Amino acid sequence: MASTVLVVTALEDVTADRVVAALNAREVPVVRVDPADIGPALTFGFRVDAERPAWSGWLRTASREVETEQVTAVYYRRPTPYATRFAQLPGQQRDFAATEARHGLGGVLNALSAARYVNHPAAVGRAESKPAQLRGFARLGLRIPSTLITNDRRKAEEFAAEYGPVVCKTFRGLPVGDDGRAGAVWTQRVDPADFDDTLAVTAHLFQAEIPKTGDVRVTVVGRRVFAQRIAAPDGALDWRRGDWDALHHAPITVPPSVETALHAYLASFGLAFGCFDFALTGDGDDAEHWTVIECNPNGQWGWLPDAEDITEAFADLLTVERKGRP
């Protein structure tokens, strides 16, 4: 099995399903693995020597087997956390086993020198930082909302007085609760009159609200750019909180200067793919009307009208031969 694409994700992942189907249609060998399956259903043996400074060996799932030398691309999506695999163990044993698996199996899967990563998990980790994102956007000349990160009530009040109306966002999604479910906290307007000393408990991200005329999701895969203008029928501040099936989509052209900046942004983080969210303050013809909100380096795109084209772009990216490969 030569020039194999390794897809690292959980069993239920409709986004990865699309890409796997496209690769299968091209008769490209694919091995799909969830590292949290480690055990009898997922075995491996890797080695490295001074004479051969690259990991060699094999990885075997319940239905596939691949040698590391055959992996030319890794599509890293959303694997199950290792801790889930060992949830039945006492706390210390669970944490130890999960850590060993993450650093052993995960360490090798993240160090395949001949493979293209889309995207490498270390790059995703760096790029998920909102402070790093905003700094990167601003340094590339993209418009960003005026932003304050603080736990100080007085600073928050001063910011709201200068830039109001103001919205509040979370840095990350809600963690999984005791019931096993994850939640979300949407972008929302805040009333400075509600600020009190409890702000000191943790960090908060406040931004000047953009008087937008619409939203845009830009999906960049390699050098290809896909952009859709999004409108919520109820005019919601955050279109993600409503019924996604009710959203209105229309293709839109990204201004050349913005597109150039997006490619430079991905390159700065070592990413091959990213989903960018913009707020528009005009018709979208002028780059001055585009305010970038964030970039999800492992975002969803299967719900977009151009999902089929995006799927093919992923398949193209994952099947481009690496330099030096036959």
N, C-alpha and C positions, 0 to 999 in steps of 0.2 A: 504494500500500500504506500504509494509515493505522493508527495506534495499534499499532505493531509491538513485539513483545517480542524483545529481543536476548538470546540464550543464549550465554554465553561459557564454553566448556569444551572439553575434549579429545574426540576422536572416540568413544572408548570410555568412556561414563559412564552407567551404568544408572539412576542417580538422576535425572540430567537427562533421560534418555529418558522417564521417567514423566511429568515435568512437560510436556515437549514434546508427548507424546501427548494429555495432558489439554487443552492449549491448542489442538491441532489439532482435537480433538473439539468444541471450542467455536467453531471456525472463526476463531480469533484468529491473525493473521499472525505467524509466527515466523521469525527468521533466526538460525541457529546458526553460530557462528564460533569457530575456534581461532586466536587471534592468532599462534601459532607457525607457521601456514601462510603467513605473509607471503611474497610472491613472486607468480609468475604466477597461482597459485590464490587469492590474496587481495590485491586491490588497493583503493586508496582515494584520496580527495582531499578534504581538509578545509581550511576557511579561516575566519578570524575578522577582523573589521574594527572600527575605533573606532565606526563608525555602527551596527554590529550586534554587540554583545559576547557572542556565543554561537557555538559551533562549528557550521558548516553544511557540507554536502557529502554524500558518498556512500561506501558500503562495498560491495564486490562480492566474493562468494565464487564457487565453481565453479557453484553452483546458485541463488543468491539475490542480490538487490541491494536495498539500503535506504538512504534518505536519513536523515541524523541527526535531522532535524526530526520524522520519523515514529516514532522510538523513544520510547515512553512508559515502558518498564520494561526493566531489565537484570537478568537472572538470572546472577549471577557464580558459577560453580561451580569447576571445577578445570582451567584451561587448561594446555596443555603449556608447560613453561619455554621462554622464547625461546632460551636457549642450545642447546637440542636441535636447533632449526632450523639452527643454524650449526655443528654439531659437527664437520663435515668441514674447517672452516677452521683455520689456525694460531691458537694461543692468543690473541694480541693482536687479530687480525682478528675472531675469534669473539666475544670480549668486547665489542669496539667495536660490531659489528653488532647483537648482542643488546641492548646498552644503548641504542643509537639506536632500535631497534624498540620497546623497552619504554617509552621516554620519548616517542616520537613517536606511534605507533599506540596503545599502551597509555595514554598520557597523554590522548589525546582520548576514548578509550572510557571513561575514568574521570572525564570532565568534561562529560558530557551533562546540562546544567542542567535540562532538562525531564523527565528520566527518574527513576523510582523504582529504587533499587538494592537488590537482595536477594542478598547484602549488598554494600555498597561495599568493594572490596579494601583500601582504607586503613583502614576501620573493622574489617575482619577482622584486619588486621595488628596493630592496637592491642589488640584483644580476645583475641588468641592468647597474650598474655603471662600466664603463671600468677601472677606476683606481682601484676599489676594485677587479675586476676580475684579473687584471694583478698581483696585490700583492698576491692574493690567489693562482694563478698558480705558481708563483715563490716560495712561501713558501712551496708548496707541491713538489717542485723539478722538475716541468715541465719546458721545455725550452720555453722562450718567446723572442720576438724581443726586442732589445734595444729600449727604448721608452723615448720620451721627451714630456711633456705637458708644454706649454709656451705661453706667449703673447709678448715675448721679441725677437726682430729681431736678436740681437747679439747672444743670446743663440741658436736660430734656426740655424744660420750660423755656429756656432761652432759644433753643433751636426751633421750637414750635412757634414762638413769637416772631422769629425771623423768617421762617419758611412755610408756615402753615398755609393750607391744611397739611397735616402730617399723617403718614401711614406707619404702621409697625409690622415687621416681618420677623419670622424665626430664622435662625441660622441653619437649622436642620429640621427634619420632620419629627413628629412625636415618636418616641420609642414604643416598642410593643408593650402593651399593658398586661396586667395579670390575667386577663381573659384571652391572651394570645393574639389580640388584634392591634394593628397599628392605626394611628389616626393622623389627622392633618390639622394644621392651624393656618388659615388662609390670610393673605394680606388684608389688613383692615385699617380703616381710619381710626384715629385715636383723638380723644378730647383732652387737651392739657389740664382741664379741670379735674380729671381723674388721676393725674399723677400724684403719687405720694411716696413716702419713704420706703415702701416695699420695693421700689425700683432697685434699691441697693442689693437685693438678694442675688441677682444674676445680671448678665449682660443683655442689653436690648439694642435692636437695630431700628432706628427711625430714619425715614426718608421723606423728603418733600414730595407731596403727591404731584404726579405729572398730569396736567389737564389734557388727557389723551383723547384722540378721535378714534382710536382703535388699537389693537394689539397685533403683533406679528410673531410667528414662530419660524425661525430660520434653522434648518437642519443642514449641517455641513458634513459631508462624507468624503474624505480625501479632498479633491479639488472641486467636487460638485456641490452646488448650493441649491437648496430647495426652500422656498419661502411661501408661507400662507398667511394672509391677513385673517384675523379671527375676530368675530363679533358675537357677543352674547346677547340674546334677544331681550334680556332684562337690563342690559347695560351694567352688569355687575363689575365692581372694581377689580375683582380677581375672577377671570373666566373659568378657572379650574374648579370652583366650588359648586357649579351648577350641573345641569344635564349636558354632558358632552355631545350627545346625539342631537341636541337642539342648537348647537353652535353653527354659525354661518362662516364658511371659508371661501376665500378667493385668492388665486395666485397673485403675487406682487413681486415686482422687480426690486432687488436690493441695489441701492446706489453703489457705484464702483468703489468709492473710497471706503464705504462701510464693509463691503465684501473683502477688500484687501486687508482691512484691519482684523476681520474675523479669522482669516487664514493665518495672519501673524500671531493672533492671540492663541490659536490652537498650537502653533509651532512653539510658542514660548513655554507651553506646559507639556510639550511632547505628546500631544493628542492627535489622533487621526480623525476624530469625530466629535461633534458636540451639538447640542440643541440650545439655541440662543432665543431669549425672549426680549422683545422690544415693545416700547410704548410709542405710538405715533402721535405727533401733535399737529399734523397736517395731512396732506394727501399722500405723502410718502415719496414724492419725486425728489425731494431735497434731503441730503444727509442730515441737515440741521433739524429735520423733523423726526429723526430716529434717536430715541433714548434707550440705551441698552439697560436691561434690568438684571439679567443673570445668564449664566451658561450652565446647563446640566451636562457634565461630561459622560453621562450614561443614561441619557434621557429616553423617554418613550416617543415613538413616532408612528406606531402601527395604526393609530386612529386617524391619521391625516389623509386627505384625499389623494395625495401623491405617494402614498405608502408603497405602492408597487414599484415606482421608480426609485424610491429610496432603498428598497430591498435589493434591487438590481445593482445599485451603487455599492452597497455593502458587499454583495457577491463579487463585484469587480475588484474591490479593494482587497478582499481576502484571497483572491486567486492570482493577484499580481505576483510574479516570481520575484523572490528576493535576489539581490545582487550576489552573484557567486554561486547561485543554485543552478542545477542543470535544467 
